[in-house]
Amino acid sequence: MFQRTQLTHYIFIAFFVALPTMGVANTIKDIRLWQSPQNTQIVIEVTQKPQYKYFYLSNPVRLVIDFYHTTLKTDINKINIQGTVIHRIRTGNSKPNVRRIVLDLRKEAQYKVYHLSPNKHYRHRIFINLASHGRTASPIFEKLERHTVIVIDPGHGGEDPGAPHHGIKEKNVAMSIARYLAQFLARHDEYKVLLTRDGDYNVSLHQRRNFARSHQADLLISVHADAYATKTKNSPSGLAVYILDADKTSSAEASFLAERENKSDLIAGVVLDNKDDILAEILTSLSMSATLETSNAIGKMVLQELSQVGKLHKRGVGYGNFTILRSPDVPAILVESGFLTNPTEARKLKQKVYRKNIAQSIYHGVHKYFKQVARQEVYRRKKS
């Protein structure tokens, strides 16, 4: 939960995260900012586990973070704060051996500050989340007289790059394909198209999935790109479509991919307050019901269309325990647009034309399915 800031004038609460002691010198290597429709996230990356404290002040409104025995090795002027809740970022030495960073805010805000340990992408990081009030959904592509809701989910984003290989990041590939796909679908009056994100920021897997459920989506399409351990021309390649594996019978490779994608929140700095209870609901209530049958049917049609664009990683629809697909009432597919660890496919995915062709193939498969459903509905009405 965010802490509601109701402090006034010089009254403040200080949070001592680690007592300042004489320790090894630390260095702030980078400060990054990610802006979403609801929040501003600042990430401060340091070389070693930080000793720090933070507090909030009013009149004027500002959030202060003190780092002990720390030097600054990045340019704060490069940070683009336009359109965020932050008015200005200041830094200096408040005391000997104390590097202070001050976030001057435009208005009162809710905030959360926490530390995450290193992973394969980053060193120690301090996350600062500031709640802002804006639009509650990504841009909507919709027309009147619609009846089919399709949610497109560009994987990763913001602090979480996905699979960065051969000079290309998975989050950018996913965003590009998702936007093309939205444009293709929005040409039809019968579709209402929503995106879980429409910018370079992170949305938690839980929020993405709930976004689709809250809009009563008829389909969720999550777009990604693969990565594998090897990075040679002989490494795995090809396009793939996955649906939820509720019976936990996925292949070792699918399990590896699902595990990697499911770690997205950890890389992005999302702190989970409770366990995912949706999976239990799926395992007890779905039992390979109509939702999975629909996902499988759409997945097959999309895969057939993708085979016209490039090589398939496998001939049939794959099964994996992907968190994003765990919706008991929303049919969902996850499209892997190729392996960034394969240099040949990485070169292809750098090309806008290739990404657009992938999006168009997904669109053809989805549209073919819903046209078939519409024809069956007309037939049933005539029979009745």
Contacts in CASP RR format, 6 or more apart in sequence:
PFRMAT RR
TARGET T0000
AUTHOR 0000-0000-0000
METHOD contacts of the structure
MODEL  1
MFQRTQLTHYIFIAFFVALPTMGVANTIKDIRLWQSPQNTQIVIEVTQKP
QYKYFYLSNPVRLVIDFYHTTLKTDINKINIQGTVIHRIRTGNSKPNVRR
IVLDLRKEAQYKVYHLSPNKHYRHRIFINLASHGRTASPIFEKLERHTVI
VIDPGHGGEDPGAPHHGIKEKNVAMSIARYLAQFLARHDEYKVLLTRDGD
YNVSLHQRRNFARSHQADLLISVHADAYATKTKNSPSGLAVYILDADKTS
SAEASFLAERENKSDLIAGVVLDNKDDILAEILTSLSMSATLETSNAIGK
MVLQELSQVGKLHKRGVGYGNFTILRSPDVPAILVESGFLTNPTEARKLK
QKVYRKNIAQSIYHGVHKYFKQVARQEVYRRKKS
1 273 0 8 1.000
2 110 0 8 1.000
2 111 0 8 1.000
2 112 0 8 1.000
2 129 0 8 1.000
2 131 0 8 1.000
3 110 0 8 1.000
3 111 0 8 1.000
3 112 0 8 1.000
4 110 0 8 1.000
5 56 0 8 1.000
5 58 0 8 1.000
5 61 0 8 1.000
5 108 0 8 1.000
5 109 0 8 1.000
5 110 0 8 1.000
5 111 0 8 1.000
7 13 0 8 1.000
7 56 0 8 1.000
7 57 0 8 1.000
7 58 0 8 1.000
8 58 0 8 1.000
8 59 0 8 1.000
9 58 0 8 1.000
9 59 0 8 1.000
10 57 0 8 1.000
10 59 0 8 1.000
11 58 0 8 1.000
12 55 0 8 1.000
12 56 0 8 1.000
12 57 0 8 1.000
12 58 0 8 1.000
13 55 0 8 1.000
13 56 0 8 1.000
14 53 0 8 1.000
14 54 0 8 1.000
14 55 0 8 1.000
15 53 0 8 1.000
15 54 0 8 1.000
15 55 0 8 1.000
15 113 0 8 1.000
16 53 0 8 1.000
17 51 0 8 1.000
17 52 0 8 1.000
17 53 0 8 1.000
17 54 0 8 1.000
17 115 0 8 1.000
18 50 0 8 1.000
18 51 0 8 1.000
18 52 0 8 1.000
18 53 0 8 1.000
18 68 0 8 1.000
19 51 0 8 1.000
20 51 0 8 1.000
20 53 0 8 1.000
20 68 0 8 1.000
20 69 0 8 1.000
20 97 0 8 1.000
20 98 0 8 1.000
21 51 0 8 1.000
21 68 0 8 1.000
22 69 0 8 1.000
23 51 0 8 1.000
23 69 0 8 1.000
24 48 0 8 1.000
24 69 0 8 1.000
25 69 0 8 1.000
25 70 0 8 1.000
25 71 0 8 1.000
26 46 0 8 1.000
26 47 0 8 1.000
26 48 0 8 1.000
26 50 0 8 1.000
26 51 0 8 1.000
26 67 0 8 1.000
26 68 0 8 1.000
26 69 0 8 1.000
26 70 0 8 1.000
26 71 0 8 1.000
27 46 0 8 1.000
27 47 0 8 1.000
27 48 0 8 1.000
27 70 0 8 1.000
27 71 0 8 1.000
27 72 0 8 1.000
27 73 0 8 1.000
28 44 0 8 1.000
28 45 0 8 1.000
28 46 0 8 1.000
28 67 0 8 1.000
28 70 0 8 1.000
28 71 0 8 1.000
28 72 0 8 1.000
28 73 0 8 1.000
28 74 0 8 1.000
28 99 0 8 1.000
29 45 0 8 1.000
29 46 0 8 1.000
29 47 0 8 1.000
29 73 0 8 1.000
29 74 0 8 1.000
29 123 0 8 1.000
30 43 0 8 1.000
30 44 0 8 1.000
30 45 0 8 1.000
30 74 0 8 1.000
31 42 0 8 1.000
31 43 0 8 1.000
31 44 0 8 1.000
31 45 0 8 1.000
31 74 0 8 1.000
31 76 0 8 1.000
31 79 0 8 1.000
31 89 0 8 1.000
31 101 0 8 1.000
32 42 0 8 1.000
32 43 0 8 1.000
32 45 0 8 1.000
32 79 0 8 1.000
32 159 0 8 1.000
33 40 0 8 1.000
33 41 0 8 1.000
33 42 0 8 1.000
33 43 0 8 1.000
33 79 0 8 1.000
33 80 0 8 1.000
33 81 0 8 1.000
33 84 0 8 1.000
33 86 0 8 1.000
34 40 0 8 1.000
34 41 0 8 1.000
34 43 0 8 1.000
34 157 0 8 1.000
34 158 0 8 1.000
34 159 0 8 1.000
34 200 0 8 1.000
34 201 0 8 1.000
34 202 0 8 1.000
35 41 0 8 1.000
35 83 0 8 1.000
35 84 0 8 1.000
35 201 0 8 1.000
36 197 0 8 1.000
36 199 0 8 1.000
36 201 0 8 1.000
36 202 0 8 1.000
36 203 0 8 1.000
37 134 0 8 1.000
37 135 0 8 1.000
37 136 0 8 1.000
37 137 0 8 1.000
37 138 0 8 1.000
38 131 0 8 1.000
38 132 0 8 1.000
38 133 0 8 1.000
38 134 0 8 1.000
38 136 0 8 1.000
39 129 0 8 1.000
39 130 0 8 1.000
39 131 0 8 1.000
39 132 0 8 1.000
39 201 0 8 1.000
40 84 0 8 1.000
40 85 0 8 1.000
40 86 0 8 1.000
40 129 0 8 1.000
40 130 0 8 1.000
40 132 0 8 1.000
41 127 0 8 1.000
41 128 0 8 1.000
41 129 0 8 1.000
41 130 0 8 1.000
41 158 0 8 1.000
41 159 0 8 1.000
41 201 0 8 1.000
41 202 0 8 1.000
42 86 0 8 1.000
42 103 0 8 1.000
42 127 0 8 1.000
42 128 0 8 1.000
42 130 0 8 1.000
43 125 0 8 1.000
43 126 0 8 1.000
43 127 0 8 1.000
43 128 0 8 1.000
43 159 0 8 1.000
44 65 0 8 1.000
44 101 0 8 1.000
44 125 0 8 1.000
44 126 0 8 1.000
44 128 0 8 1.000
45 122 0 8 1.000
45 123 0 8 1.000
45 124 0 8 1.000
45 125 0 8 1.000
46 67 0 8 1.000
46 70 0 8 1.000
46 123 0 8 1.000
46 124 0 8 1.000
46 125 0 8 1.000
46 126 0 8 1.000
47 123 0 8 1.000
47 124 0 8 1.000
48 123 0 8 1.000
48 124 0 8 1.000
49 115 0 8 1.000
49 117 0 8 1.000
49 124 0 8 1.000
50 67 0 8 1.000
50 68 0 8 1.000
50 70 0 8 1.000
50 115 0 8 1.000
50 124 0 8 1.000
50 126 0 8 1.000
51 67 0 8 1.000
51 68 0 8 1.000
51 69 0 8 1.000
51 70 0 8 1.000
52 65 0 8 1.000
52 66 0 8 1.000
52 67 0 8 1.000
52 68 0 8 1.000
52 115 0 8 1.000
52 126 0 8 1.000
53 65 0 8 1.000
53 66 0 8 1.000
54 63 0 8 1.000
54 64 0 8 1.000
54 65 0 8 1.000
54 66 0 8 1.000
54 113 0 8 1.000
54 128 0 8 1.000
55 63 0 8 1.000
55 64 0 8 1.000
56 62 0 8 1.000
56 63 0 8 1.000
56 64 0 8 1.000
56 111 0 8 1.000
57 63 0 8 1.000
57 64 0 8 1.000
58 108 0 8 1.000
60 104 0 8 1.000
60 105 0 8 1.000
61 104 0 8 1.000
61 105 0 8 1.000
61 106 0 8 1.000
61 107 0 8 1.000
61 108 0 8 1.000
61 109 0 8 1.000
62 102 0 8 1.000
62 103 0 8 1.000
62 104 0 8 1.000
62 105 0 8 1.000
63 102 0 8 1.000
63 103 0 8 1.000
63 105 0 8 1.000
63 109 0 8 1.000
63 111 0 8 1.000
63 113 0 8 1.000
63 128 0 8 1.000
63 130 0 8 1.000
64 100 0 8 1.000
64 101 0 8 1.000
64 102 0 8 1.000
64 103 0 8 1.000
65 100 0 8 1.000
65 101 0 8 1.000
65 102 0 8 1.000
65 103 0 8 1.000
65 113 0 8 1.000
65 126 0 8 1.000
65 128 0 8 1.000
66 94 0 8 1.000
66 98 0 8 1.000
66 99 0 8 1.000
66 100 0 8 1.000
66 101 0 8 1.000
67 98 0 8 1.000
67 99 0 8 1.000
67 100 0 8 1.000
67 101 0 8 1.000
68 97 0 8 1.000
68 98 0 8 1.000
69 97 0 8 1.000
70 99 0 8 1.000
71 99 0 8 1.000
72 91 0 8 1.000
72 92 0 8 1.000
72 99 0 8 1.000
76 89 0 8 1.000
76 91 0 8 1.000
76 101 0 8 1.000
79 89 0 8 1.000
81 87 0 8 1.000
81 88 0 8 1.000
81 89 0 8 1.000
84 130 0 8 1.000
84 132 0 8 1.000
85 105 0 8 1.000
85 106 0 8 1.000
85 107 0 8 1.000
85 109 0 8 1.000
85 130 0 8 1.000
85 132 0 8 1.000
86 103 0 8 1.000
86 104 0 8 1.000
86 105 0 8 1.000
86 106 0 8 1.000
86 130 0 8 1.000
87 104 0 8 1.000
87 105 0 8 1.000
87 106 0 8 1.000
88 104 0 8 1.000
89 101 0 8 1.000
89 102 0 8 1.000
89 103 0 8 1.000
89 104 0 8 1.000
90 101 0 8 1.000
90 102 0 8 1.000
90 104 0 8 1.000
91 99 0 8 1.000
91 100 0 8 1.000
91 101 0 8 1.000
91 102 0 8 1.000
92 99 0 8 1.000
92 100 0 8 1.000
92 101 0 8 1.000
93 99 0 8 1.000
93 100 0 8 1.000
94 100 0 8 1.000
103 128 0 8 1.000
103 130 0 8 1.000
105 130 0 8 1.000
109 130 0 8 1.000
109 131 0 8 1.000
109 132 0 8 1.000
110 130 0 8 1.000
110 131 0 8 1.000
111 128 0 8 1.000
111 129 0 8 1.000
111 130 0 8 1.000
111 131 0 8 1.000
112 127 0 8 1.000
112 128 0 8 1.000
112 129 0 8 1.000
113 126 0 8 1.000
113 127 0 8 1.000
113 128 0 8 1.000
113 129 0 8 1.000
114 126 0 8 1.000
114 127 0 8 1.000
114 271 0 8 1.000
115 124 0 8 1.000
115 125 0 8 1.000
115 126 0 8 1.000
115 127 0 8 1.000
116 124 0 8 1.000
116 125 0 8 1.000
116 127 0 8 1.000
116 266 0 8 1.000
116 269 0 8 1.000
117 124 0 8 1.000
118 124 0 8 1.000
119 266 0 8 1.000
119 267 0 8 1.000
121 161 0 8 1.000
121 164 0 8 1.000
121 267 0 8 1.000
122 159 0 8 1.000
122 267 0 8 1.000
125 269 0 8 1.000
127 269 0 8 1.000
137 194 0 8 1.000
137 211 0 8 1.000
138 194 0 8 1.000
138 195 0 8 1.000
138 196 0 8 1.000
138 197 0 8 1.000
138 198 0 8 1.000
138 199 0 8 1.000
139 195 0 8 1.000
139 198 0 8 1.000
140 192 0 8 1.000
140 193 0 8 1.000
140 194 0 8 1.000
141 182 0 8 1.000
141 183 0 8 1.000
141 185 0 8 1.000
141 186 0 8 1.000
141 192 0 8 1.000
141 193 0 8 1.000
141 194 0 8 1.000
142 186 0 8 1.000
142 191 0 8 1.000
142 192 0 8 1.000
142 193 0 8 1.000
143 186 0 8 1.000
143 188 0 8 1.000
143 189 0 8 1.000
143 191 0 8 1.000
143 192 0 8 1.000
144 189 0 8 1.000
145 189 0 8 1.000
145 190 0 8 1.000
146 189 0 8 1.000
146 190 0 8 1.000
146 191 0 8 1.000
146 192 0 8 1.000
147 190 0 8 1.000
148 190 0 8 1.000
148 191 0 8 1.000
148 192 0 8 1.000
148 218 0 8 1.000
148 219 0 8 1.000
148 370 0 8 1.000
149 191 0 8 1.000
149 192 0 8 1.000
149 194 0 8 1.000
149 215 0 8 1.000
149 216 0 8 1.000
149 217 0 8 1.000
149 218 0 8 1.000
149 219 0 8 1.000
150 185 0 8 1.000
150 191 0 8 1.000
150 192 0 8 1.000
150 193 0 8 1.000
150 194 0 8 1.000
150 217 0 8 1.000
150 218 0 8 1.000
150 219 0 8 1.000
150 220 0 8 1.000
150 221 0 8 1.000
150 366 0 8 1.000
151 193 0 8 1.000
151 194 0 8 1.000
151 195 0 8 1.000
151 196 0 8 1.000
151 211 0 8 1.000
151 212 0 8 1.000
151 215 0 8 1.000
151 217 0 8 1.000
151 219 0 8 1.000
151 220 0 8 1.000
151 221 0 8 1.000
151 330 0 8 1.000
152 178 0 8 1.000
152 181 0 8 1.000
152 182 0 8 1.000
152 185 0 8 1.000
152 193 0 8 1.000
152 194 0 8 1.000
152 195 0 8 1.000
152 196 0 8 1.000
152 221 0 8 1.000
152 223 0 8 1.000
153 178 0 8 1.000
153 195 0 8 1.000
153 196 0 8 1.000
153 197 0 8 1.000
153 208 0 8 1.000
153 212 0 8 1.000
153 220 0 8 1.000
153 221 0 8 1.000
153 222 0 8 1.000
153 223 0 8 1.000
153 324 0 8 1.000
154 171 0 8 1.000
154 174 0 8 1.000
154 175 0 8 1.000
154 177 0 8 1.000
154 178 0 8 1.000
154 179 0 8 1.000
154 195 0 8 1.000
154 196 0 8 1.000
154 197 0 8 1.000
154 223 0 8 1.000
155 162 0 8 1.000
155 170 0 8 1.000
155 171 0 8 1.000
155 174 0 8 1.000
155 175 0 8 1.000
155 197 0 8 1.000
155 222 0 8 1.000
155 223 0 8 1.000
155 224 0 8 1.000
155 264 0 8 1.000
156 162 0 8 1.000
156 170 0 8 1.000
156 171 0 8 1.000
156 174 0 8 1.000
156 202 0 8 1.000
156 224 0 8 1.000
156 264 0 8 1.000
156 268 0 8 1.000
157 171 0 8 1.000
157 175 0 8 1.000
157 197 0 8 1.000
157 199 0 8 1.000
157 200 0 8 1.000
157 201 0 8 1.000
157 202 0 8 1.000
157 203 0 8 1.000
157 268 0 8 1.000
158 171 0 8 1.000
158 200 0 8 1.000
158 201 0 8 1.000
158 202 0 8 1.000
158 268 0 8 1.000
159 202 0 8 1.000
159 267 0 8 1.000
159 268 0 8 1.000
159 269 0 8 1.000
160 171 0 8 1.000
160 202 0 8 1.000
160 264 0 8 1.000
160 265 0 8 1.000
160 267 0 8 1.000
160 268 0 8 1.000
160 269 0 8 1.000
161 169 0 8 1.000
161 170 0 8 1.000
161 171 0 8 1.000
162 169 0 8 1.000
162 170 0 8 1.000
162 171 0 8 1.000
162 227 0 8 1.000
162 264 0 8 1.000
162 267 0 8 1.000
163 169 0 8 1.000
163 170 0 8 1.000
163 225 0 8 1.000
163 226 0 8 1.000
163 227 0 8 1.000
163 260 0 8 1.000
163 340 0 8 1.000
163 341 0 8 1.000
164 170 0 8 1.000
164 340 0 8 1.000
165 227 0 8 1.000
165 231 0 8 1.000
165 340 0 8 1.000
165 341 0 8 1.000
165 346 0 8 1.000
166 231 0 8 1.000
166 340 0 8 1.000
166 341 0 8 1.000
166 343 0 8 1.000
166 346 0 8 1.000
166 347 0 8 1.000
167 346 0 8 1.000
168 340 0 8 1.000
168 346 0 8 1.000
168 349 0 8 1.000
168 350 0 8 1.000
170 224 0 8 1.000
170 225 0 8 1.000
170 227 0 8 1.000
170 340 0 8 1.000
171 200 0 8 1.000
173 225 0 8 1.000
173 337 0 8 1.000
173 340 0 8 1.000
173 349 0 8 1.000
173 355 0 8 1.000
174 223 0 8 1.000
174 224 0 8 1.000
174 225 0 8 1.000
174 337 0 8 1.000
175 197 0 8 1.000
175 198 0 8 1.000
175 199 0 8 1.000
175 200 0 8 1.000
176 352 0 8 1.000
176 355 0 8 1.000
177 223 0 8 1.000
177 335 0 8 1.000
177 337 0 8 1.000
177 355 0 8 1.000
177 358 0 8 1.000
177 359 0 8 1.000
177 362 0 8 1.000
178 195 0 8 1.000
178 223 0 8 1.000
178 359 0 8 1.000
179 195 0 8 1.000
179 198 0 8 1.000
180 355 0 8 1.000
180 356 0 8 1.000
180 358 0 8 1.000
180 359 0 8 1.000
180 360 0 8 1.000
181 221 0 8 1.000
181 223 0 8 1.000
181 359 0 8 1.000
181 362 0 8 1.000
181 363 0 8 1.000
182 193 0 8 1.000
182 195 0 8 1.000
184 359 0 8 1.000
184 360 0 8 1.000
184 363 0 8 1.000
185 191 0 8 1.000
185 193 0 8 1.000
185 363 0 8 1.000
185 366 0 8 1.000
185 367 0 8 1.000
186 193 0 8 1.000
188 367 0 8 1.000
190 370 0 8 1.000
190 374 0 8 1.000
191 370 0 8 1.000
194 211 0 8 1.000
194 215 0 8 1.000
194 217 0 8 1.000
196 203 0 8 1.000
196 207 0 8 1.000
196 208 0 8 1.000
196 211 0 8 1.000
196 212 0 8 1.000
197 203 0 8 1.000
197 208 0 8 1.000
202 264 0 8 1.000
202 268 0 8 1.000
202 269 0 8 1.000
202 270 0 8 1.000
203 211 0 8 1.000
204 265 0 8 1.000
204 268 0 8 1.000
204 270 0 8 1.000
205 262 0 8 1.000
205 264 0 8 1.000
205 265 0 8 1.000
205 323 0 8 1.000
205 324 0 8 1.000
206 265 0 8 1.000
206 272 0 8 1.000
206 276 0 8 1.000
206 323 0 8 1.000
208 222 0 8 1.000
208 324 0 8 1.000
209 220 0 8 1.000
209 278 0 8 1.000
209 323 0 8 1.000
209 324 0 8 1.000
209 326 0 8 1.000
209 327 0 8 1.000
209 330 0 8 1.000
212 220 0 8 1.000
212 327 0 8 1.000
212 330 0 8 1.000
212 332 0 8 1.000
213 327 0 8 1.000
213 329 0 8 1.000
213 330 0 8 1.000
217 330 0 8 1.000
218 330 0 8 1.000
218 331 0 8 1.000
218 370 0 8 1.000
219 294 0 8 1.000
219 298 0 8 1.000
219 330 0 8 1.000
219 331 0 8 1.000
219 332 0 8 1.000
219 333 0 8 1.000
219 366 0 8 1.000
220 324 0 8 1.000
220 325 0 8 1.000
220 327 0 8 1.000
220 330 0 8 1.000
220 331 0 8 1.000
220 332 0 8 1.000
220 333 0 8 1.000
221 332 0 8 1.000
221 333 0 8 1.000
221 335 0 8 1.000
221 362 0 8 1.000
221 366 0 8 1.000
222 322 0 8 1.000
222 324 0 8 1.000
222 325 0 8 1.000
222 332 0 8 1.000
222 333 0 8 1.000
222 334 0 8 1.000
222 335 0 8 1.000
223 335 0 8 1.000
223 337 0 8 1.000
223 362 0 8 1.000
224 261 0 8 1.000
224 334 0 8 1.000
224 335 0 8 1.000
224 336 0 8 1.000
224 337 0 8 1.000
225 336 0 8 1.000
225 337 0 8 1.000
225 338 0 8 1.000
225 339 0 8 1.000
225 340 0 8 1.000
225 349 0 8 1.000
226 236 0 8 1.000
226 238 0 8 1.000
226 240 0 8 1.000
226 257 0 8 1.000
226 313 0 8 1.000
226 336 0 8 1.000
226 337 0 8 1.000
226 338 0 8 1.000
226 339 0 8 1.000
226 340 0 8 1.000
226 341 0 8 1.000
227 260 0 8 1.000
227 339 0 8 1.000
227 340 0 8 1.000
227 341 0 8 1.000
228 235 0 8 1.000
228 236 0 8 1.000
228 256 0 8 1.000
228 339 0 8 1.000
228 341 0 8 1.000
228 342 0 8 1.000
229 341 0 8 1.000
230 236 0 8 1.000
230 341 0 8 1.000
231 341 0 8 1.000
231 342 0 8 1.000
231 343 0 8 1.000
232 343 0 8 1.000
233 342 0 8 1.000
233 343 0 8 1.000
233 344 0 8 1.000
235 339 0 8 1.000
235 341 0 8 1.000
235 342 0 8 1.000
236 253 0 8 1.000
236 313 0 8 1.000
236 339 0 8 1.000
236 341 0 8 1.000
236 342 0 8 1.000
237 311 0 8 1.000
237 313 0 8 1.000
237 338 0 8 1.000
237 339 0 8 1.000
237 342 0 8 1.000
237 344 0 8 1.000
237 345 0 8 1.000
238 310 0 8 1.000
238 311 0 8 1.000
238 312 0 8 1.000
238 313 0 8 1.000
238 336 0 8 1.000
238 338 0 8 1.000
238 339 0 8 1.000
238 342 0 8 1.000
238 345 0 8 1.000
239 303 0 8 1.000
239 306 0 8 1.000
239 307 0 8 1.000
239 309 0 8 1.000
239 310 0 8 1.000
239 311 0 8 1.000
239 312 0 8 1.000
239 313 0 8 1.000
239 335 0 8 1.000
239 336 0 8 1.000
239 337 0 8 1.000
239 338 0 8 1.000
239 358 0 8 1.000
240 303 0 8 1.000
240 312 0 8 1.000
240 313 0 8 1.000
240 314 0 8 1.000
240 318 0 8 1.000
240 335 0 8 1.000
240 336 0 8 1.000
240 338 0 8 1.000
241 299 0 8 1.000
241 302 0 8 1.000
241 303 0 8 1.000
241 306 0 8 1.000
241 316 0 8 1.000
241 317 0 8 1.000
241 318 0 8 1.000
241 333 0 8 1.000
241 334 0 8 1.000
241 335 0 8 1.000
241 336 0 8 1.000
242 254 0 8 1.000
242 257 0 8 1.000
242 258 0 8 1.000
242 317 0 8 1.000
242 318 0 8 1.000
242 319 0 8 1.000
242 320 0 8 1.000
242 322 0 8 1.000
242 325 0 8 1.000
242 333 0 8 1.000
242 334 0 8 1.000
242 335 0 8 1.000
242 336 0 8 1.000
243 292 0 8 1.000
243 295 0 8 1.000
243 296 0 8 1.000
243 299 0 8 1.000
243 317 0 8 1.000
243 318 0 8 1.000
243 319 0 8 1.000
243 320 0 8 1.000
243 325 0 8 1.000
243 332 0 8 1.000
243 333 0 8 1.000
243 334 0 8 1.000
244 282 0 8 1.000
244 292 0 8 1.000
244 295 0 8 1.000
244 319 0 8 1.000
244 320 0 8 1.000
244 321 0 8 1.000
244 322 0 8 1.000
244 325 0 8 1.000
244 326 0 8 1.000
244 332 0 8 1.000
245 254 0 8 1.000
245 318 0 8 1.000
245 319 0 8 1.000
245 320 0 8 1.000
245 321 0 8 1.000
246 282 0 8 1.000
246 283 0 8 1.000
246 286 0 8 1.000
246 287 0 8 1.000
246 288 0 8 1.000
246 292 0 8 1.000
247 288 0 8 1.000
247 319 0 8 1.000
248 321 0 8 1.000
249 319 0 8 1.000
250 258 0 8 1.000
250 318 0 8 1.000
250 319 0 8 1.000
250 320 0 8 1.000
250 321 0 8 1.000
251 318 0 8 1.000
251 319 0 8 1.000
254 318 0 8 1.000
254 319 0 8 1.000
254 320 0 8 1.000
255 320 0 8 1.000
255 321 0 8 1.000
257 320 0 8 1.000
257 336 0 8 1.000
258 320 0 8 1.000
258 321 0 8 1.000
258 322 0 8 1.000
258 323 0 8 1.000
261 322 0 8 1.000
261 323 0 8 1.000
261 324 0 8 1.000
261 334 0 8 1.000
262 321 0 8 1.000
262 322 0 8 1.000
262 323 0 8 1.000
265 272 0 8 1.000
276 323 0 8 1.000
276 326 0 8 1.000
278 326 0 8 1.000
278 327 0 8 1.000
278 328 0 8 1.000
279 321 0 8 1.000
279 326 0 8 1.000
281 328 0 8 1.000
282 326 0 8 1.000
282 328 0 8 1.000
285 328 0 8 1.000
286 292 0 8 1.000
286 328 0 8 1.000
291 327 0 8 1.000
291 328 0 8 1.000
291 329 0 8 1.000
291 330 0 8 1.000
291 331 0 8 1.000
292 331 0 8 1.000
294 331 0 8 1.000
295 325 0 8 1.000
295 331 0 8 1.000
295 332 0 8 1.000
295 333 0 8 1.000
296 317 0 8 1.000
297 369 0 8 1.000
298 331 0 8 1.000
298 333 0 8 1.000
298 365 0 8 1.000
298 366 0 8 1.000
298 369 0 8 1.000
299 317 0 8 1.000
299 333 0 8 1.000
300 316 0 8 1.000
300 317 0 8 1.000
301 365 0 8 1.000
301 366 0 8 1.000
301 368 0 8 1.000
301 369 0 8 1.000
302 333 0 8 1.000
302 335 0 8 1.000
302 361 0 8 1.000
302 362 0 8 1.000
302 365 0 8 1.000
302 366 0 8 1.000
303 312 0 8 1.000
303 316 0 8 1.000
303 317 0 8 1.000
304 365 0 8 1.000
305 361 0 8 1.000
305 362 0 8 1.000
305 364 0 8 1.000
305 365 0 8 1.000
305 368 0 8 1.000
306 312 0 8 1.000
306 335 0 8 1.000
306 358 0 8 1.000
306 361 0 8 1.000
306 362 0 8 1.000
308 361 0 8 1.000
309 354 0 8 1.000
309 357 0 8 1.000
309 358 0 8 1.000
309 361 0 8 1.000
313 336 0 8 1.000
313 338 0 8 1.000
313 339 0 8 1.000
322 334 0 8 1.000
324 332 0 8 1.000
324 334 0 8 1.000
325 332 0 8 1.000
325 333 0 8 1.000
325 334 0 8 1.000
335 358 0 8 1.000
335 362 0 8 1.000
337 349 0 8 1.000
337 355 0 8 1.000
337 358 0 8 1.000
338 345 0 8 1.000
338 349 0 8 1.000
339 345 0 8 1.000
339 346 0 8 1.000
340 346 0 8 1.000
340 349 0 8 1.000
348 354 0 8 1.000
349 355 0 8 1.000
END
